[in-house]
Amino acid sequence: MGSRVLSLRVDGELLERLRQHAAKRGMSVQDYVVRTLIREDFDERLSTSVEKTERLGGWGPAASRS
C-alpha cells in the first residue's frame, strides 16, 4: 500500500501534548498519530461488527434478551 500526504494545522498546545505522548512510546509524532487513527478505526469497525452480530442473535446482550 502506498502512502499519501495529509497536512494538518494543529494548535501548539495540542502538538506539544502529542509530542509528549509520542516520546513516552519512543515514536515520532507522525507515527503516533497514524497509530492512533488506525486503532480508532479498528475499534469502530469491531464495535459495528459486534452490534451486527448481536442483532442476528448470535451472542451478547441481544441474544440473552430473546
C-alpha positions as CSV (number, residue, x, y, z in Angstrom):
1,M,0.0,0.0,0.0
2,G,1.4,3.4,-0.9
3,S,1.4,6.4,1.3
4,R,-0.1,9.8,0.8
5,V,0.4,13.2,2.4
6,L,-2.1,14.7,4.9
7,S,-1.3,18.1,6.2
8,L,-3.0,19.3,9.4
9,R,-3.0,22.6,11.2
10,V,-2.7,21.9,14.9
11,D,-2.8,24.1,18.0
12,G,0.6,24.5,19.6
13,E,-0.6,23.1,22.9
14,L,-2.1,20.0,21.3
15,L,1.1,19.5,19.3
16,E,3.1,19.6,22.5
17,R,0.8,17.0,24.1
18,L,1.2,14.8,21.0
19,R,5.0,15.1,21.2
20,Q,4.9,14.1,24.8
21,H,2.7,11.1,24.2
22,A,4.8,10.0,21.2
23,A,8.1,10.5,23.2
24,K,6.8,8.2,26.0
25,R,6.4,5.5,23.4
26,G,9.7,6.2,21.6
27,M,7.8,7.2,18.5
28,S,7.7,10.2,16.1
29,V,4.6,12.4,16.3
30,Q,3.7,11.2,12.8
31,D,3.9,7.5,13.8
32,Y,1.9,8.2,17.0
33,V,-0.9,10.0,15.2
34,V,-1.1,7.3,12.4
35,R,-1.1,4.5,15.0
36,T,-3.9,6.3,17.0
37,L,-6.0,6.7,13.9
38,I,-5.6,3.1,12.9
39,R,-6.5,1.9,16.4
40,E,-9.6,4.2,16.4
41,D,-10.7,2.8,13.0
42,F,-10.2,-0.8,14.2
43,D,-12.2,-0.1,17.4
44,E,-15.1,1.4,15.4
45,R,-15.2,-1.5,12.9
46,L,-15.1,-4.0,15.8
47,S,-17.9,-2.3,17.6
48,T,-20.0,-2.2,14.4
49,S,-19.4,-5.9,13.9
50,V,-20.3,-6.8,17.4
51,E,-23.6,-4.8,17.1
52,K,-24.5,-6.5,13.9
53,T,-23.7,-10.0,15.4
54,E,-25.9,-9.2,18.4
55,R,-28.8,-8.2,16.2
56,L,-28.5,-11.5,14.4
57,G,-29.0,-13.2,17.8
58,G,-25.6,-14.9,17.7
59,W,-24.4,-13.8,21.2
60,G,-24.1,-11.0,23.6
61,P,-26.8,-8.8,25.3
62,A,-29.3,-9.0,22.4
63,A,-29.2,-12.8,22.4
64,S,-29.8,-13.1,26.1
65,R,-33.0,-10.9,25.8
66,S,-34.6,-13.3,23.4
